[in-house]
Amino acid sequence: MALVRTLIDRDQDHFGPELPPGLRELYDGDLRFRDSVTERPFVIANFVSTLDGVVSYEIKYQAAGSTVSGSDTADGFIMGLLRASADAVLVGAGTVHNVSPEALWIPEYTYPDAKHLFREYRVNVLHKSEFPLLVVVSGSGNLELERAIFRTPGVRTAVITTSAGRDALAGAGAMKLPSVQIYPLGTKYGTIAPMAMLRLLYGKLGVRTLLHEGGPTLFGQFLAAEAVNELFLTLSPRIAGRRGDTIRPGLVQGIEFMPDAAPRFQLSSVKQRAEHLYLRYQRTRGHPPVA
Ligand SMILES: NC(=O)c1ccc[n+]([C@@H]2O[C@H](COP(=O)([O-])OP(=O)(O)OC[C@H]3O[C@@H](n4cnc5c(N)ncnc54)[C@H](OP(=O)(O)O)[C@@H]3O)[C@@H](O)[C@H]2O)c1
């Protein structure tokens, strides 16, 4: 039975294999992505926000996206499906710090009921490894190495960091973890450029489809660098509100766009389940969508 109902589907691009019947039924339609035509991965972002654009309540133990969605089943399914479609999942350190130590960025973590469907799709249809590579971005290297992402058999994790971050991670014992690779990159004004990350992922790690799962700081940098192709946005029927003295981030944090340069998107699909909406956008530079 379908988990979501398709209200609009304008996706005219048919690249790559179609979804297997079980996933097609749950998603109420097909899902395919373009191949990147540049020497970098095709980048898909996925967020959930409240009606007033908040992506985190920033309250201890309630800061994650699942609180924003109200642990919505279909949001979890779509997240799992996007993970199943990607070679790698990218997250910033702030996002890692705000989820449970057991959290994994693998398809079935957010929707266990489709574990076998996700696996069959990845391995037999897309011919990818069982799980996507997890890529964590941390300039400081200040990561808790006891987390499941660094210690679960079969889960590979790459950390993109600075040389100081590499030293901090080495000091904490990261080099002894068999499934963890550390990649130090140069910085400009203290941050690593998104394009440098993408060149590493494409050239050295073979990533062709990258799922960007935030957070708002890392996502803003990718948007500013013209390095986002698509955005999947779950709209949760809640209003979080903001006070002047608290920081409840929106989709983008740490960067502002002038009206003329504000990134624009073209709506490609709308799905619905009860009061939630699941929106898919393609990035446009005017028109047509970014290739
Ligand atoms: N609702 C949703 O869909 C959703 C999705 C994702 C996240 N969130 C929420 O957003 C909040 C986190 O927001 P955030 O903006 O702090 O998260 P973030 O972007 O995940 O993390 C920021 C951290 O990532 C590292 N970083 C980012 N860009 C870097 C660069 N270019 N070079 C080097 N390091 C870089 C830095 O780590 P170091 O400090 O280690 O250097 C920085 O402090 C959490 O509450 C999370 O739950 C919500």
The ligand as an SDF file (V2000), in Angstrom:
LIG
                    3D

 48 52  0  0  0  0  0  0  0  0999 V2000
   15.4360   19.2290   10.1460 N   0  0  0  0  0  0  0  0  0  0  0  0
   16.3970   18.7380    9.3990 C   0  0  0  0  0  0  0  0  0  0  0  0
   16.1470   18.2050    8.3210 O   0  0  0  0  0  0  0  0  0  0  0  0
   17.8240   18.8110    9.8830 C   0  0  0  0  0  0  0  0  0  0  0  0
   18.8430   18.2800    9.0920 C   0  0  0  0  0  0  0  0  0  0  0  0
   20.1500   18.3690    9.5520 C   0  0  0  0  0  0  0  0  0  0  0  0
   20.4250   18.9860   10.7730 C   0  0  0  0  0  0  0  0  0  0  0  0
   19.4220   19.4730   11.5140 N   0  0  0  0  0  0  0  0  0  0  0  0
   19.6910   20.1340   12.8070 C   0  0  0  0  0  0  0  0  0  0  0  0
   20.5450   21.2460   12.6060 O   0  0  0  0  0  0  0  0  0  0  0  0
   21.3090   21.4290   13.8070 C   0  0  0  0  0  0  0  0  0  0  0  0
   22.7830   21.5270   13.4700 C   0  0  0  0  0  0  0  0  0  0  0  0
   23.0010   22.6610   12.7230 O   0  0  0  0  0  0  0  0  0  0  0  0
   24.4780   23.1040   12.2780 P   0  0  0  0  0  0  0  0  0  0  0  0
   24.2880   24.1550   11.2470 O   0  0  0  0  0  0  0  0  0  0  0  0
   25.3210   23.3660   13.4670 O   0  0  0  0  0  0  0  0  0  0  0  0
   25.0000   21.7590   11.6830 O   0  0  0  0  0  0  0  0  0  0  0  0
   26.0670   21.2440   10.6510 P   0  0  0  0  0  0  0  0  0  0  0  0
   26.1450   22.0640    9.4180 O   0  0  0  0  0  0  0  0  0  0  0  0
   25.7390   19.8140   10.5330 O   0  0  0  0  0  0  0  0  0  0  0  0
   27.4260   21.3290   11.4710 O   0  0  0  0  0  0  0  0  0  0  0  0
   28.2280   22.4470   11.5930 C   0  0  0  0  0  0  0  0  0  0  0  0
   29.6270   21.9340   11.8970 C   0  0  0  0  0  0  0  0  0  0  0  0
   30.1080   21.1680   10.7830 O   0  0  0  0  0  0  0  0  0  0  0  0
   31.4680   21.4620   10.5230 C   0  0  0  0  0  0  0  0  0  0  0  0
   31.5380   22.1850    9.2530 N   0  0  0  0  0  0  0  0  0  0  0  0
   30.5000   22.6460    8.4980 C   0  0  0  0  0  0  0  0  0  0  0  0
   30.9580   23.1890    7.3690 N   0  0  0  0  0  0  0  0  0  0  0  0
   32.3170   23.0680    7.4020 C   0  0  0  0  0  0  0  0  0  0  0  0
   33.3470   23.4050    6.5000 C   0  0  0  0  0  0  0  0  0  0  0  0
   33.0860   24.0170    5.3390 N   0  0  0  0  0  0  0  0  0  0  0  0
   34.6240   23.1420    6.8480 N   0  0  0  0  0  0  0  0  0  0  0  0
   34.9000   22.5250    8.0200 C   0  0  0  0  0  0  0  0  0  0  0  0
   33.9620   22.1520    8.9020 N   0  0  0  0  0  0  0  0  0  0  0  0
   32.6800   22.4260    8.5900 C   0  0  0  0  0  0  0  0  0  0  0  0
   31.9460   22.3070   11.6830 C   0  0  0  0  0  0  0  0  0  0  0  0
   32.3400   21.3470   12.6560 O   0  0  0  0  0  0  0  0  0  0  0  0
   33.5100   21.5740   13.7320 P   0  0  0  0  0  0  0  0  0  0  0  0
   32.9280   22.5230   14.7230 O   0  0  0  0  0  0  0  0  0  0  0  0
   33.7740   20.2240   14.2720 O   0  0  0  0  0  0  0  0  0  0  0  0
   34.6660   22.1690   13.0090 O   0  0  0  0  0  0  0  0  0  0  0  0
   30.6710   23.0290   12.0950 C   0  0  0  0  0  0  0  0  0  0  0  0
   30.6990   23.4680   13.4380 O   0  0  0  0  0  0  0  0  0  0  0  0
   21.0490   20.2300   14.6940 C   0  0  0  0  0  0  0  0  0  0  0  0
   20.1290   20.6010   15.6940 O   0  0  0  0  0  0  0  0  0  0  0  0
   20.4280   19.2430   13.7520 C   0  0  0  0  0  0  0  0  0  0  0  0
   19.5820   18.3230   14.3900 O   0  0  0  0  0  0  0  0  0  0  0  0
   18.1260   19.4120   11.0970 C   0  0  0  0  0  0  0  0  0  0  0  0
  1  2  1  0
  2  3  2  0
  2  4  1  0
  4  5  1  0
  4 48  2  0
  5  6  2  0
  6  7  1  0
  7  8  2  0
  8  9  1  0
  8 48  1  0
  9 10  1  0
  9 46  1  0
 10 11  1  0
 11 12  1  0
 11 44  1  0
 12 13  1  0
 13 14  1  0
 14 15  2  0
 14 16  1  0
 14 17  1  0
 17 18  1  0
 18 19  2  0
 18 20  1  0
 18 21  1  0
 21 22  1  0
 22 23  1  0
 23 24  1  0
 23 42  1  0
 24 25  1  0
 25 26  1  0
 25 36  1  0
 26 27  1  0
 26 35  1  0
 27 28  2  0
 28 29  1  0
 29 30  1  0
 29 35  2  0
 30 31  1  0
 30 32  2  0
 32 33  1  0
 33 34  2  0
 34 35  1  0
 36 37  1  0
 36 42  1  0
 37 38  1  0
 38 39  2  0
 38 40  1  0
 38 41  1  0
 42 43  1  0
 44 45  1  0
 44 46  1  0
 46 47  1  0
M  CHG  2   8   1  16  -1
M  END
$$$$
